[in-house]
Amino acid sequence: MSSMFSSLVQLAEGDIYPFHMPGHKRNMPDHRLSGAYQLDITEIDYFDNLHRPKGMIRQAQKKAADLWGADESFFLVNGSTAGILAALSAAFPKGSEMILARNCHKAAYHGMLLREMKAHYLYPNLIEEGFLYGSILPDQVEELYKKYPQSKGVFLTSPNYDGVVSPIREISEIVHGHGGILIVDEAHGAHFGLSLEFPESAVTQGADIVIQSLHKTLPSFTQTGLLHLCSSRIQKESIQHYLGIYQTSSPSYLFMSTMEQCIEMMGKEKDVLFPELSRNVDDFLNAVKNLAHLQVLNEQFARDRGMHQFDKSKLIISTYGTNISGKELSDRLLDEYHLQMEMACEHYVLALTSICDRPEGFQRLAKALLEIDKGLEGSFLQHKPAGLEIFWPKEENIAFSISEAEEAKKERLPFVRCANRISGEFLYLYPPGVPFVVPGEYITKEMLCQINLYKEQGLSIQGMKDDTLTCLEVIE
Ligand SMILES: Cc1ncc(COP(=O)(O)O)c(C=O)c1O
């Protein structure tokens, strides 16, 4: 069977006239993207259908399952977001209770909202300096299960946005021992499980469903991802049913062919590409090892802080204890050195690397950090930031489930008047999109102070209806 990509090229070069969607008719010759338009089609004869794949899409999905070691893999064209919604819907009954790591992406919370579920939260430990989350530990999962044995399963994110990995093998044994289902959001770990240089994927460690964004860390178009089904605890038909609901009925063949090409490339070149990335990262870490004020975290740092594992493709550049914030460092890297970071927050900057990076990029970043470092004051371990614990609600501070809060009557109040009121909205920094205020939870004065600080630092707060960030919806 020919590949999707070669079939698209053949179609573009052939004489079949398109009396079908899309409206651009593969005919945008003077456009900068003319080549992409030529390959952009919908389901037509001789091409497969994502929602009932029998040909080239099925073949590519099978290759993905073989590569990562899943029972079945499914293409995601609406990102990991669609995979997370489908996984939660297929795995847990509507209205049920589950255990959720509090540092999950908003998509998991939206899944709970849609399925009217109630969460019992796992709080990842903050490292001793208090600016970064560590791993979720098996004992924490066991403890919550003892308290809430009615929980139908566990949803957690590993690696998290910063590359911190949790011990999935041990956690999955606990979850299965309680008859539950383990879903792992591995959106940031599509490159896991493909080499010895980077961590093992949750797919081969006992998770029942694993969701990966191919576009985040591998060469594939934005919006593409994979849902891996890894056990028979969830029915394949149920996953297909919900993917049919949450994904578009017009999947882009451009998206799907880049997924196919990515899977193909991993199969053939992973043994060369990942060691090369690993060497580039090591050279970079070596080049910046004598920074006086900034610090680039490495695997040793992670081990010393009790993290299970750390994905070294994530470069966490800490400004903690210095006279510069993460956001200020990120702005300087962009304005003065033309280096765009993935994310900046209060005390660090995250640079994401991949097999497609060039040594030149690493060298430019190292040079910039060494130069900026010379002009800084203060050093690591000077003061302890507030920490995100202030946003973690105690049980008595959760008044309603997210779906109950969604339906409740609300009023819009200026921030200053929201202390001790129940939030009707989500609040999160984007990126990383991890909600720190969840509908149905009491808002405290400390939270409002921290939100003010975020505003002052120019961090992007999202989730509220009021774009001016002055008012919040609270439950009446
Ligand atoms: C941990 C995590 N999960 C899921 C998602 C959603 O992924 P996507 O953008 O592919 O829908 C993100 C997005 O940033 C994320 O950080």
PDBQT file of the ligand as one rigid body, heavy atoms in Angstrom, charges set to zero:
ROOT
HETATM    1  C1  LIG A 501       0.385  18.905  29.559  1.00  0.00    +0.000 C 
HETATM    2  C2  LIG A 501      -0.451  19.259  28.366  1.00  0.00    +0.000 A 
HETATM    3  N1  LIG A 501      -1.440  18.435  28.007  1.00  0.00    +0.000 NA
HETATM    4  C3  LIG A 501      -2.222  18.701  26.941  1.00  0.00    +0.000 A 
HETATM    5  C4  LIG A 501      -2.045  19.825  26.190  1.00  0.00    +0.000 A 
HETATM    6  C5  LIG A 501      -2.922  20.080  25.014  1.00  0.00    +0.000 C 
HETATM    7  O1  LIG A 501      -2.221  19.729  23.866  1.00  0.00    +0.000 OA
HETATM    8  P1  LIG A 501      -2.642  20.220  22.406  1.00  0.00    +0.000 P 
HETATM    9  O2  LIG A 501      -2.222  21.645  22.316  1.00  0.00    +0.000 OA
HETATM   10  O3  LIG A 501      -1.866  19.310  21.517  1.00  0.00    +0.000 OA
HETATM   11  O4  LIG A 501      -4.098  20.055  22.287  1.00  0.00    +0.000 OA
HETATM   12  C6  LIG A 501      -1.016  20.714  26.524  1.00  0.00    +0.000 A 
HETATM   13  C7  LIG A 501      -0.792  21.937  25.734  1.00  0.00    +0.000 C 
HETATM   14  O5  LIG A 501       0.047  22.734  25.954  1.00  0.00    +0.000 OA
HETATM   15  C8  LIG A 501      -0.201  20.435  27.657  1.00  0.00    +0.000 A 
HETATM   16  O6  LIG A 501       0.775  21.279  28.044  1.00  0.00    +0.000 OA
ENDROOT
TORSDOF 0
